[in-house]
Amino acid sequence: MTTTVPGTYTPQPGAAPLPRMIAAQAALETKMLLRNGEQLLLTVVIPTLLLVLFSSVDIVDTGKGKSVDFLAPGILALAVMSTAFTGQAIATGFERRYGVLKRLASSPLPRWGLMTAKTASVLVTEVLQIVLLTAIAFALGWSPHGNPLAVLLLLILGTAAFSGLGLLMAGTLKAEATLAAANLVFLLLLVGGGVIVPMDKYPSGVQDVLGLLPISALSDGLRDVLQHGAGMPWGDLGILGVWAVLGLGAAGAFFRWE
């Protein structure tokens, strides 16, 4: 017969509930991201500077209307790409190199739970980015309109597409190669993805190719809704959906934890 002495405690070792583990890991991932100066430069400073600069100075011909009405949707798309693709690819690539992912994979948190926590961290960061950039765009005279549901679907599918591509890169390339490739892709898509330069400035044949890129679909879809008041941009949503399925599927199949 076991007696319990008042004031004593019986340890109960074991893993915490799965939702609590995922939430704790997501909070840690978000704090690490917000404390990283390079990541903040990529996810906050660069999009903000581009929005303010190109909205205030007539550098690029954005067509009729205010420059900020054209630029704001593209900068929102750039913010999604910088966090879900570039930032996540670089951070995850170096975590893989230093063995962090290998150690986390052996913890009670399952691998899919770790990826869920990373996704949650990306979403939290994106919300902060969108709030900041929207406030700045309003201060610059932005006048958005359109279907909020269409905007939400575009942002969700865009996040899924870029997350899949970022994890695929981080899980298959060496960390240094991921760093170089992710930054190069960021610059190329910034120039050729319709973020700042209108797609009609490119030759028609080039437009057809660039229009199939996820950044082009996201920026054009957001612009059609927020600037032109279009309905549900099914074509752009379809392109983003295909990229999301392909990217996440390939990341799940080829991601290496070591």
RAMO-V328535 format. One record per helix or strand of 2 or more residues. SS is the DSSP state (helix for helix, strand for strand). FROM is the first residue (numbers start at 1). TO is the last residue. If there is no record, write none. Layout:
ss=SS from=FROM to=TO
ss=SS from=FROM to=TO
This chain:
ss=helix from=18 to=35
ss=helix from=37 to=56
ss=helix from=67 to=97
ss=helix from=100 to=105
ss=helix from=111 to=139
ss=helix from=148 to=172
ss=helix from=175 to=192
ss=helix from=199 to=201
ss=helix from=204 to=210
ss=helix from=214 to=226
ss=helix from=234 to=254
